[in-house]
Each structure stands twice: as C-alpha cells, then as structure tokens.
Amino acid sequence: MNDITFFQRFESDILAGRKTITIRDESEAHFEPGQILRVGRYEDDGYFCTIKVLSVTPTLLSVLTDEHARQENMTLEVLRDVINDIYPGVTQLYVIAFEVVSA
Ligand SMILES: CC(=O)Nc1ccn([C@@H]2O[C@H](CO)[C@@H](O)[C@H]2O)c(=O)n1
C-alpha cells in the first residue's frame, strides 16, 4: 500500500528532484516531518518512489509565491490553475516539502 499519491504526469519531475513540494488540502495535512512515505501514481496506485517529509506548513491559495511555483517546477499561474482544478473552492492549503530517499 502507498501512503500518498501523485498524478502520473509529475512522476518524472519528482524522481529528478525538480518537484520538491506538494500542496494539499486538510485531508492530507496529517503528515509529520521525518515520516517516510511510499509514493504511488494516482491513476493506478503503482509505487514509484519513497520520500521523507521535511515539513508541513499551512498556507493560503492567496499567498502562494513564485518560490512555491519554482519548487513545483511550474509557473505560479499554472500552479494556481492546477490547485483550483484539484481543490475547487478550497483556500486553506498545506505545503508538504519532501525529498526522495529511494526509487
Ligand atoms: C488525490 C490528489 O489530491 N492528488 C494530488 C494532489 C496534488 N498533486 C500535486 O500537488 C501539487 C499542488 O497541488 C501539484 O503539483 C498537484 O498536481 C498531485 O500530484 N496529486
């Protein structure tokens, strides 16, 4: 069983270290720094790597910055669109910073 999933289109960025955060809603705000998580693809739940959680930081959609976008390997405009698609109407978000520990 995997502990967290990502859309398949982000797999290569995660494995290459180009995507080092994920921004989630309340339902995934329970992770703790130091936790080791098995990571799967959302589409088929296939395992693709193991990450270590570095931090979990509450944030708001309205205060996302270019620095968040850089850590997602996308522009801020695209990041806002992605979040609006996944979490329509949600303003309270959590930035989960992580590093890949094995793949
Ligand atoms: C079931 C479910 O919620 N899955 C998610 C949720 C979010 N994300 C990515 O995190 C960043 C900010 O949201 C963006 O890169 C998102 O695409 C993801 O890959 N998979």
The ligand as a Tripos MOL2 file, in Angstrom:
@<TRIPOS>MOLECULE
LIG
   20    21     1     0     0
SMALL
NO_CHARGES

@<TRIPOS>ATOM
      1 C1         -5.6770   12.7680   -4.9940 C.3       1 LIG1
      2 C2         -4.9040   14.0230   -5.0060 C.2       1 LIG1
      3 O1         -5.2970   15.0170   -4.4620 O.2       1 LIG1
      4 N1         -3.7400   14.0040   -5.6740 N.am      1 LIG1
      5 C3         -2.8520   15.0190   -5.9180 C.ar      1 LIG1
      6 C4         -2.9550   16.3070   -5.3850 C.ar      1 LIG1
      7 C5         -1.9870   17.2360   -5.7040 C.ar      1 LIG1
      8 N2         -0.9740   16.8820   -6.5390 N.ar      1 LIG1
      9 C6          0.0350   17.8550   -6.9220 C.3       1 LIG1
     10 O2          0.4790   18.6690   -5.8480 O.3       1 LIG1
     11 C7          0.7240   19.9920   -6.3170 C.3       1 LIG1
     12 C8         -0.1420   21.0210   -5.6900 C.3       1 LIG1
     13 O3         -1.4180   20.5950   -5.5170 O.3       1 LIG1
     14 C9          0.5290   19.9730   -7.7670 C.3       1 LIG1
     15 O4          1.7440   19.6470   -8.3430 O.3       1 LIG1
     16 C10        -0.5140   18.8760   -7.8390 C.3       1 LIG1
     17 O5         -0.6990   18.3950   -9.0770 O.3       1 LIG1
     18 C11        -0.8880   15.6000   -7.0710 C.ar      1 LIG1
     19 O6          0.0250   15.2740   -7.8400 O.2       1 LIG1
     20 N3         -1.8280   14.6970   -6.7440 N.ar      1 LIG1
@<TRIPOS>BOND
     1     1     2 1
     2     2     3 2
     3     2     4 1
     4     4     5 1
     5     5     6 ar
     6     5    20 ar
     7     6     7 ar
     8     7     8 ar
     9     8     9 1
    10     8    18 ar
    11     9    10 1
    12     9    16 1
    13    10    11 1
    14    11    12 1
    15    11    14 1
    16    12    13 1
    17    14    15 1
    18    14    16 1
    19    16    17 1
    20    18    19 2
    21    18    20 ar
@<TRIPOS>SUBSTRUCTURE
     1 LIG1         1 GROUP 0 **** ****
